[in-house]
Amino acid sequence: MITVVYQVACEADMVPSRARVERWVAAVLAGHRDEAEVVVRVVTAEEGRQLNSNYRGRDYATNVLSFPFEAPPGFDEDLPELGDLVICAEVVADEAAEQGKPPEHHWAHMVVHGTLHLLGYDHMEEVEALEMEGTEQRILAGLGIPDPYREEAGASPQA
C-alpha cells in the first residue's frame, strides 16, 4: 500500500488536493514499490528557504526538496518509509506563471521530480539528468500532462 502523509503548512492558492498528490506519488512508485510511505509537506517561502539553507547551504527558497529516509542503525532497512518532500507553494506558483504552465501541471511535475529523487534518481551529471527527465516525461504523459521540458515550458527544476 502506498501511503501519502499530506501536510499543508501555509495558506496558498492553487495547492493541489490530497487525492491528486496521492495519484502523482503512486504514478511514480508504480513498478518500483508496492509499499511505501511518503510525506509531502507544502510550505511557505520562509520555511523553504530555511530548510534549503540548513540542508543544502543555499539561502533561498526552492521548488522542491527531497529527504530520502535512512533507517537508523539496527532498524529493518525494508521499512516502507521512502522519505519526505517539501514543496514551496510560492516558488511553484511563481515558476508556473513564469513558464506559462497550468499550476496543476507544475505541481504534478514537482511531486514526480521529488519522488524520483526519493527513489535515488539524480540530475547532477548529464547522463543522470537525461534519464531522470525521460522518466519524468513518461510518468507525466501517463497522467495527461505535457512534457515539462519542452522549449515553451521554461527551465528545469532546481531541486
Long-range contacts (C-beta under 8 A, 24 or more apart in sequence): 1-34, 1-35, 2-26, 2-29, 2-33, 2-35, 2-36, 2-37, 2-38, 3-36, 3-37, 3-38, 3-80, 4-37, 4-38, 4-39, 4-40, 5-37, 5-38, 5-39, 5-40, 6-40, 7-39, 7-40, 7-41, 7-42, 8-41, 8-42, 9-41, 9-42, 9-43, 9-44, 9-47, 10-42, 10-43, 10-44, 10-47, 10-89, 12-42, 12-89, 12-90, 12-93, 13-93, 14-89, 14-93, 14-103, 14-104, 14-107, 15-42, 15-89, 15-107, 16-104, 16-107, 16-108, 16-111, 20-104, 20-107, 20-108, 21-111, 23-143, 24-107, 24-108, 24-111, 24-112, 24-115, 24-143, 25-111, 25-115, 27-112, 27-139, 27-142, 27-143, 28-111, 28-112, 28-115, 28-116, 28-119, 28-139, 29-82, 29-115, 29-119, 32-119, 33-82, 33-119, 35-80, 36-80, 36-81, 36-82, 37-80, 37-81, 37-82, 38-82, 38-83, 38-84, 38-85, 38-115, 38-118, 39-83, 39-84, 39-85, 40-84, 40-85, 40-87, 40-111, 41-84, 41-85, 41-86, 41-87, 42-87, 42-88, 42-89, 43-86, 43-87, 43-88, 43-89, 44-88, 44-89, 44-90, 45-88, 45-90, 45-91, 47-86, 47-88, 48-86, 48-88, 48-90, 48-91, 51-86, 61-88, 61-90, 61-91, 62-88, 62-91, 62-158, 62-159, 63-87, 63-88, 63-91, 63-92, 63-95, 63-110, 63-157, 63-158, 63-159, 64-88, 64-92, 64-110, 64-111, 64-113, 64-114, 64-157, 64-159, 65-114, 65-159, 66-114, 66-115, 66-117, 66-118, 66-159, 68-117, 68-118, 68-120, 69-118, 82-115, 82-118, 82-119, 83-118, 85-111, 85-114, 85-115, 85-118, 87-111, 87-114, 95-154, 98-154, 99-153, 99-154, 99-155, 100-152, 100-153, 100-154, 101-148, 101-153, 101-154, 105-140, 105-145, 105-146, 105-148, 106-148, 108-140, 108-143, 108-145, 109-136, 109-140, 109-145, 109-148, 109-157, 110-157, 110-159, 112-136, 112-139, 112-140, 113-157, 113-159, 114-159, 117-159, 123-156, 129-156
